[in-house]
Amino acid sequence: MEKDSYQQVSGPKYECLLFDVDDTLYPLSSGISPEVTKNIAEYMVTKLGIDQTNVTEMAVQLYKDYGTTMAGLRAIGYDFDYDDYHSFVHGQLPYELLKSDPVLRNLLHSLPIKKVIFSNANEAHVVKVISRLGLEDCFEGVICFETLNPTHNSSVQNDDDVSQLPKTPVICKPFEEAFEKAFKIAEINPEKTLFFDDSIRNLKTAKTTGLHTVWVGSSHRTTGVDHALESIHNVREALPELWEEAIVASDVPYSGKTAIETSVRA
Ligand SMILES: [Mg+2]
């Protein structure tokens, strides 16, 4: 009874679920990730003329320092066409490795909460992955590379201090600026949003912005991590309160329910 009263006054704990895509909505074991790494290394050698012997270590280091290898390459002085980079890195991926995931689709559909994608990848890749997984009708919005970087900036935009490293003009997770931009565009209140990602670094920034965090692909909770799931399929066991809230929301005649029903009919 007390819980119901609280729900009516302050609304549900979560109003939005925010999802990374790669290695979050599908498992690392799918085999897509090593193909991306291979293509990035090939791009660095053939298009940017970087020495083959250093390329793998360099790509990994830039990824660790900047969230994406692309953002790192821009930081250390390389410039290139973003569409060319993305089509080289993602264009030839073996997307057939990704299979339709009706279990995840049902889980997402059983939650009457706004769901938004937040990925550093380009739109074509996100659309392809979501469609391979059979999740096209599960999300209300997509924040991706093009949303965060609508123009090709030649100067540095962010002021985040990544220790003493040179700064990148690319806006992407884990930079706080990327999160703030995503909140504005998708009209998200981080205090009422649950964020799912496989990158611990992204989760650590996420936590400082006020988001509630779920580490996907690991069962260990650590600093910056509120919940940890081996697989996104475990979400119901790990976060039963999401479904309990959904039941409360449909039982209690408060304004949120009307809004959901209206949008479904429209
Ligand atoms: Mg990821």
Residues whose N, C-alpha, C, O or C-beta is under 5 A from the ligand:
A	BS01	MG	D20 V21 D22 D23 T24 D198
